[in-house]
Amino acid sequence: MDTTSPTIPVETARHVLWRYDRRGGAQPGSFTQHLMAAIEAADVINGVILLEAYPALSTALHLARYDKEGLAKLQRIATGQGPLGCKCGDRIGPFDLQGRCEDCTEAAA
């Protein structure tokens, strides 16, 4: 997965929504719960390390915490609603925040 424009899978979006106690969330396993806490508590250097290791989860958590529309975007990812759906016709995903599927995201890189 490309760390410059990571795609966020449905499952990851649902886990982050659960962490923020939002509709559409799904409780992850204990490792992922601890990992989310570590990503949010990390200093800059360790945050970069975790971003490289877990790009989708790090991006989703950053989106939820710092983007005014982040939780709404994650809810759209979690439920498969628009604007998600790639121009190539992929409706399954995962998608990046521009609505591109993983294959199209990699091709654009």
Secondary structure, 3 states (H helix, E strand, C coil): CCCCCCCECHHHHHHHHHHCCCCCCCCCCHHHHHHHHHHHHCCHHHHHHHHHHCHHHHHHHHHHHHCCCHHHHHHHHHHCCCCCCCCCCCCCCCECCCCCEHHHHHHHC
